[in-house]
Amino acid sequence: MERNVIPRIKLLRTQQGYSLQGLAEVTGLTKSYLSKLERGVCTPSIAAALRIARALGVDTQALFGETATNPDIAVIRHHARMSVERPAGLQGGRRLEILPTPAGLTRMQPFVLHLASDFAAGPQVAGHAGEEFLYVLEGDVEMEWGERRERLMPGDAVYFNASVPHRLRALGKSPAAVLVVTSAAASANPLFTEDGPRAGRPTPSPR
């Protein structure tokens, strides 16, 4: 069974000597958003988790309480996976599983993204640096990439230039699960920008 966890952002932030405002400036996320994450009021998206971990000089596993020690290999059993869940009332409800990365290998970051069946509107389209790979594990999924739309079923895969604005959402009444792998270049950039407003721009209204 996956474990729901609250990020150790405040602990890691203070250990690194960052104020809340300082971390906001480094990550490009708002101070209020980071404060909510630290208090457990909301949970981070893939995008926010990547950016915070990069700014603090840790991998995402350390951000959520654990880190791999072997520089060349990392193994995590199904029952030990860490899970971050967003309630249904927060932008449709999603669950994010943090997958392992070896301590010495940082070119890729894998996640499993679970999209709830009531996630009807989908996030805003956004692009970011790097490359991205998606593999649909279950459910009916729609991907928008630039002007192109693709309906994806279990077993379908997409590898794409992530600088082209894109988004992903579940279709139909059943939840969907997608394996997401981003390249290291994507770590400092948003995967889905609705999940962690950037500092210096208005906070989007709830969807």
Wavefront OBJ file of the C-alpha trace (Angstrom):
o trace
v 0.000 0.000 0.000
v 1.328 3.441 -0.923
v 2.128 5.814 1.914
v 0.661 9.305 1.922
v 3.326 11.761 3.009
v 3.762 15.456 3.701
v 6.919 16.937 2.190
v 9.760 17.841 4.578
v 10.125 21.198 2.877
v 10.436 23.291 6.032
v 13.086 21.022 7.557
v 15.176 20.932 4.392
v 14.685 24.655 3.799
v 15.960 25.610 7.244
v 18.862 23.170 6.972
v 19.904 24.901 3.745
v 19.552 28.343 5.340
v 16.680 29.533 3.154
v 13.919 31.794 4.366
v 10.476 31.115 2.946
v 10.847 34.181 0.736
v 14.301 33.058 -0.360
v 13.047 29.645 -1.437
v 10.171 31.299 -3.269
v 12.623 33.427 -5.236
v 14.829 30.462 -6.135
v 11.982 28.172 -7.194
v 9.765 30.791 -8.826
v 6.846 29.602 -6.692
v 4.890 31.977 -4.484
v 5.645 32.352 -0.797
v 2.018 31.638 0.097
v 2.018 28.433 -1.959
v 5.199 27.179 -0.283
v 3.764 28.031 3.124
v 0.686 25.933 2.372
v 2.890 23.025 1.332
v 4.888 23.243 4.551
v 1.720 23.278 6.660
v 0.177 20.383 4.770
v -2.714 22.512 3.536
v -2.058 21.381 -0.024
v 0.211 18.884 -1.729
v 2.777 19.589 -4.445
v 2.459 18.718 -8.083
v 5.137 16.995 -10.112
v 6.279 20.410 -11.280
v 6.499 21.959 -7.829
v 8.182 18.905 -6.291
v 10.864 18.901 -8.996
v 11.572 22.598 -8.653
v 11.730 22.556 -4.851
v 13.953 19.478 -4.767
v 16.319 21.020 -7.305
v 16.513 24.286 -5.359
v 17.279 22.443 -2.109
v 19.862 20.205 -3.767
v 18.048 16.951 -2.989
v 16.176 14.348 -4.985
v 12.415 14.040 -4.748
v 12.685 11.025 -2.443
v 14.572 13.119 0.113
v 11.916 15.796 -0.236
v 9.286 13.287 0.838
v 11.273 11.687 3.622
v 13.613 9.106 2.114
v 16.569 9.030 -0.220
v 18.485 6.367 -2.084
v 22.013 5.719 -0.840
v 23.447 3.614 -3.668
v 24.741 5.891 -6.457
v 24.060 3.364 -9.207
v 20.750 1.635 -8.448
v 17.517 2.310 -6.563
v 14.778 -0.237 -5.891
v 11.436 0.418 -4.236
v 8.825 -2.253 -3.587
v 5.171 -1.739 -4.388
v 4.136 -1.678 -0.735
v 6.754 0.963 0.091
v 5.971 3.534 -2.588
v 5.361 7.071 -1.401
v 2.145 8.732 -2.505
v 1.028 12.365 -2.528
v -2.687 12.873 -2.905
v -4.697 15.936 -3.868
v -8.309 15.900 -2.629
v -11.071 15.873 -5.231
v -11.906 19.487 -4.464
v -8.408 20.675 -5.378
v -8.161 20.917 -9.164
v -9.896 17.621 -9.765
v -8.098 15.331 -7.338
v -4.919 13.491 -8.281
v -2.422 11.141 -6.715
v 1.283 11.214 -7.413
v 3.577 8.260 -6.710
v 7.229 9.128 -6.216
v 9.463 6.558 -7.921
v 13.120 5.985 -6.990
v 16.166 7.614 -8.519
v 19.717 6.486 -7.628
v 21.739 8.981 -5.615
v 24.321 9.363 -8.389
v 22.028 9.351 -11.433
v 19.986 12.474 -12.088
v 19.170 12.619 -15.795
v 15.617 11.302 -15.436
v 12.814 11.653 -12.899
v 9.984 9.079 -12.953
v 6.514 9.384 -11.433
v 3.181 7.631 -11.689
v 0.383 10.158 -12.046
v -3.152 9.044 -11.156
v -5.900 11.200 -12.673
v -9.326 11.069 -11.042
v -12.416 10.444 -13.149
v -13.832 13.857 -12.222
v -10.746 15.655 -13.550
v -12.815 17.049 -16.403
v -11.233 20.393 -17.260
v -7.582 19.388 -17.227
v -4.682 21.739 -16.417
v -3.627 24.720 -18.476
v -1.364 23.907 -21.377
v 2.290 24.683 -20.673
v 5.705 23.887 -22.044
v 9.036 23.440 -20.280
v 12.641 22.658 -21.139
v 13.713 19.101 -21.783
v 12.030 15.937 -22.961
v 9.155 13.887 -21.599
v 7.906 10.327 -21.877
v 4.397 9.127 -21.039
v 3.117 5.557 -20.839
v -0.557 4.948 -20.092
v -0.969 2.247 -17.462
v -4.751 2.345 -17.174
v -7.736 4.431 -18.183
v -8.668 6.662 -21.092
v -6.396 9.704 -21.406
v -6.255 12.756 -23.628
v -2.986 14.505 -24.353
v -2.835 17.931 -25.949
v 0.526 18.863 -27.498
v 0.537 22.157 -29.356
v -2.332 22.011 -31.835
v -2.389 18.234 -31.761
v -4.654 16.074 -29.595
v -4.171 12.388 -28.983
v -6.504 9.973 -27.239
v -4.398 7.409 -25.419
v -5.351 3.988 -24.116
v -3.498 1.532 -21.839
v -0.241 0.486 -23.479
v 0.024 3.658 -25.579
v 3.195 5.710 -25.176
v 4.331 9.191 -26.176
v 7.834 10.686 -26.276
v 7.892 14.395 -27.047
v 9.663 17.722 -26.998
v 8.396 19.196 -23.744
v 9.029 22.790 -24.808
v 5.830 22.578 -26.860
v 2.848 23.517 -24.635
v 1.035 20.386 -23.510
v -1.360 18.950 -20.978
v -2.820 15.651 -19.875
v -6.231 14.727 -18.533
v -8.433 11.717 -17.851
v -11.475 11.022 -20.010
v -14.566 9.003 -19.236
v -15.778 7.813 -15.859
v -12.829 5.667 -14.832
v -9.612 6.942 -13.205
v -6.423 6.854 -15.239
v -2.777 6.195 -14.369
v 0.187 7.371 -16.430
v 3.906 6.742 -16.027
v 5.655 10.095 -16.485
v 9.407 10.416 -17.019
v 10.942 13.864 -17.344
v 14.508 14.672 -18.322
v 16.787 16.522 -15.930
v 16.391 19.722 -17.930
v 12.732 19.757 -16.949
v 13.440 19.831 -13.228
v 13.521 23.597 -12.962
v 10.453 24.109 -15.095
v 6.730 23.420 -14.669
v 5.232 20.200 -15.972
v 1.689 21.434 -15.413
v 1.723 25.109 -14.458
v -1.619 25.138 -12.698
v 0.023 23.141 -9.906
v 2.133 25.759 -8.238
v 1.785 29.364 -9.287
v 4.952 31.160 -10.220
v 6.031 34.126 -8.149
v 5.426 37.426 -9.845
v 2.165 36.523 -11.516
v -1.424 36.444 -10.235
v -2.479 33.252 -8.519
v -4.995 31.478 -10.783
v -8.505 31.052 -9.481
v -9.492 27.511 -8.459
v -10.743 25.356 -11.302
l 1 2 3 4 5 6 7 8 9 10 11 12 13 14 15 16 17 18 19 20 21 22 23 24 25 26 27 28 29 30 31 32 33 34 35 36 37 38 39 40 41 42 43 44 45 46 47 48 49 50 51 52 53 54 55 56 57 58 59 60 61 62 63 64 65 66 67 68 69 70 71 72 73 74 75 76 77 78 79 80 81 82 83 84 85 86 87 88 89 90 91 92 93 94 95 96 97 98 99 100 101 102 103 104 105 106 107 108 109 110 111 112 113 114 115 116 117 118 119 120 121 122 123 124 125 126 127 128 129 130 131 132 133 134 135 136 137 138 139 140 141 142 143 144 145 146 147 148 149 150 151 152 153 154 155 156 157 158 159 160 161 162 163 164 165 166 167 168 169 170 171 172 173 174 175 176 177 178 179 180 181 182 183 184 185 186 187 188 189 190 191 192 193 194 195 196 197 198 199 200 201 202 203 204 205 206 207
